[in-house]
Amino acid sequence: SMQKAIEIDSKNTQILYWMGEINYSMKKFDDAISSYKKFFDAFAAEDSVMKVKLDSYRGDASYKMGKIYLDEKKKYADAAGYFKTALQVNKDDFESMLNLGFAYYKNKSYADAVTVFNDYMTKTSVEMSALYYMLADCYTRMKKDNDAIKAYDKAKELEKQGK
């Protein structure tokens, strides 16, 4: 069993990662956080060759930690930190990019949210009315009324197109 494997090799980076995955998939989020944190500690202790081999695991664990902190724990600054790490591992991780925007938005970091949402739509060539509504809200809160009106109009236009 996985528990047995951990007892035998409690510092094995891959085992710790898979424990995080299992806990995450079972929605045992506190256990997932604990496993992923142990994974990050073990990862940090690896040599550079192993770090390269395990980096995609680090990206995935960072994304899942971000999701836990965003959706379950409502700790938006923590969530943003994990999504940023996932994007350092893979700059084209568009799920992490989108969720980083949500984390910034929820954390009231409106200028950062604007940057990330615009970056996301540029890089994916996907425009969504929901994101333009969020942009309009960000601009309003930043007292950038002209930008807010443009974003709102774009949201309405996209909505009519079913986007």
Secondary structure by P-SEA (a helix, b strand, c coil): caaaaaaaccccaaaaaaaaaaaaaacaaaaaaaaaaaaaaaaaaccaaaaaaaaaaaaaaaaaaaaaaaccccaaaaaaaaaaaaaaacccaaaaaaaaaaaaaaacaaaaaaaaaaaaaaaaccccaaaaaaaaaaaaaacaaaaaaaaaaaaaaaaaacc
